Amino acid sequence: GHDYPEAAVAIAAAEAKLKANGEPIALQLHFDRNGGTDFVIYKTLLRNDAGKPEYIVSAAIDVTELKRTENALKIASQQLNTILNVMHEIIIWFDRDMKVVWANRAASEALGGSATAELTGLSCRELWFGRKDGSRCEPCVFRSILESGQSGNETLRLADGQIYQAWFYPVRNGDEVGGWVQLAMDVTEQERVRREARLRQEQLIQADKMMALGILVSGVAHEINNPNNFIVINISILKKAWDNIMSLMRDYARERGDFNVAGVPFSRFSTMVNDLLDGIEEGADRIRVIVNDLKNYVRQTPADFKGRFGINDALSRAFMLCRNMLKRASGNYRIIYGDDLPLIRGDVYRIEQVIINIVQNACQALKNTENAIIVKTYRDAERDEVVLEVSDEGVGISPEQMKYIADPFYTTKRESGGIGLGLSISKSIVEEHGGRLAIQSRPEQGTVVRIFLPPAVD
């Protein structure tokens, strides 16, 4: 008591309390000797036969090592919590009922809790997928961990688009699995980079193919031009010959009356042949234009945009070429020509190519022949632009696809032979004419593609 007056005072106070209420007491004392010593002192009353207190019995237990062990464990626990909380990876401890026992700060920040305590008690399906109806996820990777006792991993794709790679490690209580620890990393950005890398690789492969194709184009174009020149030259001779023949046949018809040619009355046949010859001539001219475009594309020479044309003329020409495609795709298509539209400066064949490509995309997007396609032209007076609009009631385009829809070689139709150049080339052609191409789409509701072109300036 002389060496430790504070301890003597504490013991005296404890004994006084013991005498006052008779309840046993336990007193913890610390002595600063030999590096510090801790005792737990127990005191209780012994009573005589009359039930009156007669003696105080004391017992002292040295708990120095126990205290040191407790302090060491407390420090180690604090250090471990600090380490786990500063880690960027999500770490969560689940019990056998699949409920959160503990989570680090990264888990709280990623999964919506302002404090880790807010996650405690949540089930794994509530925590990751927001499912509060009590239903299980199928298949349940967590359940398989508990049943097998083996570690595993899984990719978790959340409703908001986030992607996590997760690893699961069982926590054992002896031979029994009492829960598991989950380590998860946000790999959304890595997945996006990998996806773009795959896309770029496909683009490089396609670009290599296109380079090889470019080498062949000149030779192929030359081979196409030779027989086409025969058509162009011979059709003019045939038309002149037909005019002479028609003169003789009309004289014959006046003298003998109407007669059949190839099973068709001459009065109809004469008009039919003229239309056929004009069609052959127009087709040969179209082949010439396409071949020249191919040559220019390979040589990368600038196109001539000095011509003027009406957007309705370009639409009419394009419609003649894709009429059958529209009929097969939709029984509910409409072509609406706007009135009093100004002329456009540029290449009518190129704009026609753009229209055909967009209409073809609309046809391929339809789910059935009852879905509508509407193609119309009009003038945007506010912007002073001529507009061609193609709208369809097809499958639409997802927001993820929309980011890349106009990129070269990106296509959602690779299995059916698409190479992903249609919209990319169309966009380039429209921009060459000083215009712009805009796409609006909603999955399962359809797509609207608009071509905005500036009117020709005198």
Summary of the structure (lengths in Angstrom):
residues: 458
radius of gyration: 43.3
end to end distance: 114.1
largest distance: 159.1
contacts: 1230
relative contact order: 0.05
helix: 48%
strand: 25%
